[in-house]
Amino acid sequence: MEIFVSFFQSLWQLLTPVNVLLLSLSTVCGIFIGALPGLSATMGIALLAGLTYTMNQDMALIVLMGIYVGGIYGGSISAVLIGIPGTGSAAATVLDGHPLAKKGFGREALSVTTIASFIGTLFGMLCLAALTPALQTVALKFASHEFALLAIFGVTICGSLSTDGGALKGWIAGFFGLALAMTGYEQLFSMPRFTFGVVQLYNGIAFVPAMIGLFGLPNIFDNLARGAMANPLALNSDKRPKVNVAGLIKKNLGNILRSGSIGTGIGAIPGVGEDVAAWLSYDTARRSSKSPEKFGKGSFEGIIAAECANNAAIGGALIPLLSLAIPGSPPSAVLLGALQLHGVRPGPMLTFEFPTFIPYMAAMLLLASFFMRFFGWVVCQFAPKILNIPFFILMPAVAVLSIIGAYALNLNQFDLVVMFVFGIIGFVFMKLKIPAAPIVLGLILGGMADFNFRRALQASRGDPLPFVTRPISIIVILLILFTMIAGLRQSALNRKRRLAAFSIRR
């Protein structure tokens, strides 16, 4: 009860004209940063952390939290409209968001992602304020063994990301991404691997250029190869049926509650973050859906699950950050440095040095979510007009945006090479009907799987037994087996249906 009293007192203190103006402007700035491919929430916080040095502590934290919340949501805008996720956490949103835009439901898709992001942020905020001690205890029980198995579990999710239901294709792409993540200096002994003498690969494959290449370039290549001139995104926009957004949200309340729980739980695990939360929630929603065949082809359930989870992970990521000084995600890692810059030392002593700090952060998260909801609504009214731009103008603009996004993060020309190489890979995979999205998931999880697997073996002196004897490890292994068996079973059912349909046609 005391923590809620502190929460409402902190909320009242924040409601001053200056604070409200700062939070609204920073949230808008975060939305634009997130919407531009390559400029993630992590980069936004990093860029503005130094600029807040001359501000007082309260104002600086308001700006950084606005950027964080707006940046995670903003990635969904470009994911839906042009098929390129503005942030890694929005990669799962592309799978259904962009197909919905192609069918003429761009405005509805953006409205749904905005509401799902708003609810997810509120869910994470409530967990941050009320459940920090409990989630902190669970997060502390994860060691290298659990992190390694969690990464493998994430890759097995790839079996459900193939639009034709073939689990094997999803796993091929996922483990291909996992293998690509092994490139560069390994993290234990700093030995270069799979670099083939290319100095630029010593730091590994840059994730953002690879993601932009996989999602942005294949559509451009495909339409150039077909010589398309009409804008495919504008098709059916006048003939589409009406979509009741409020009814969709009401129908998906169970999906929202489950996705918020997954997002907060995954966010609370140190070092995992919003990206994995979105993918895991998307996979769970697909398995639980009454219409799993619609996923990957334009399912509102899919974008609700992904966006609710990645925004709920914000509050989850702040739990280990504030209570243990261990970041739960890349943006929260940068936020940790910013907090220390302003004299706040997260960790076990935080509640003694700053007794009301956690409720204060939760209050900022609440206000930022309302500003994100309002400005997201404004975006929903105007951003879909992009879909009316003629194709021969839109595609070159997307190509230029992709190049700028790939180059802007590190100002490295080699990143452009990475983008084009992955664009070709994505195009080939598209023609072979192998999903490219699992490659992104493999790249995200590869470093975590490799480092923690070898560190766990090093700690046990090469004994693999702890992987199958630790309680949480056993649970994760059972989840992996269940996921693989379910994927193979679904593939077999889909194969039988195709054979039956083929026999009927004959």
C-alpha positions, 0 to 999 in steps of 0.5 A: 500500500505504501508504494502506491501512496508514493506512486501517486505522490510522485505522479502529482509532483510530475504534473507541472507545465515544464515537466509535461512539456518536456515529457511530451516533446521527448516522447515525440522525439522518441517516436520519430527516432524509433520510426527511422530505420537504424535509429533505435531507442538505444541510440536515442538515449545514448545521443541525448544522455550527454545533452541532459548533463546540464539539466537537473536530475528530474528533468533529465530522467523525464527526457530519457524515459520519454525517448525510451517509451517513444522509441520502442513504439515508433519502430512499429510505424515503419514496420507497418507502412514500409515493411522495415522495422525501425527498431529490432523490437518491431521486427516481429510486427513486420510479419503481420503489420506490413501485409495488413498495410498491403491489404489496405488496413494501414491505418487500422494496423497502426491504431491497433499497434498504438493501443497495444503498445499503450496497454503493454506499457501500462502493464509493465509500469504496474509490474514495476511498481508492485512486483519488483521484489518478486520478479527480482528474485526470479531474475536472480535465479537465471545463470549461464545455463538458463541463458544458453537454453533460453537462447536455444528456445528462442531459436526453436520458436523459428519453426512457427515463423514460416508462413506455409507452416513448414517448421523445418524452413523456419529452423533452417533460417533461425540456425543460419542466423545463429551461425552468422552470429558467431562471426567476429571476436568471441567474448571469452578469449577474444579469438576471431572466428569466421572472419576470413581475414576481413578486418571489418568482421572482427566486431561481428555482423552489424545487426541493424544493417542486416535487419534493414537488408533482410526486410527492406531490400527484398521487396524492392528487388522483387518489384524491380524484377517484376517491373511493377509500376503501381503501388501495391500498398494502395491496392484494395484501400477503397474496397476494404471492409470496416474494422472495429478497432475497439472490438478487436482490442476487446476480443484480444484481452486474453492475448493482451494479458498473456503478451504483457506477462510475457513481455514483463517477464522476459524484460526482467531477465537481465540482458534479454530485452524487448526483441526476444519478448516480442518474438516469444509473445508472437509465437505464443499468440500464434500457437494459442490462436484459433486462426494460426494460418492467418499469422504472417499474412495479416493478423491483428492478433500477431501485431497486438501480441508483438507490440504489447510484449515489447512495450511491457518489456520496458517496465520489466527491463527497469526491474533488474536495472533499478534493483540490481544495477543489471540492465534488462535490455540494450536501451536500459543499459544506456539508461544505467549510464545516464542514471549514474551520470546524474548521481543515481546509483541503481542497486540493492541500496537504491531504496535506502538512498532514494526511497521513492525512486522506483515509484517515481520512475513508474509514474514517469512511465505512466505519463509517457505512455499517455503521451505515446498514446496521444501522439500515436493517435495523431500519427495514425491519422496522417502516416497512412497517407504514405501508402498513396505515394506512387510506387516509382517514388516510394520504392526509391525513397525506401531504398534511400532511407534504408541506406541512411539507416544502415550507415547512420548507426556506426558511420561505417561504409562496410555496413552498407555492404552488409545491408546489400549482402543480407538484402540478396540473402533475403531475396533468395530466401523469399523466392525459396519461401523460407522466412527471413525473420528467423535470421534476425532472431538468430542474430539477436540470440547467437551471442547470448547462446554462445557466450553463456553456453561456453561460460557454463561449461567453463564453470562446471569444468566441462560437465554438461550435467547442470544443464539437465539438473537445474530446475529452471533449466529443466523447465526450459528444456521441456519448453524446447521439446514441446515447441519442436514437437508441436512444430513438427506435428503442425508441419505434418498436418499441413502436409496432409492438408496439401496432399488432400487438396491436391488429390481433390483437384485431380 
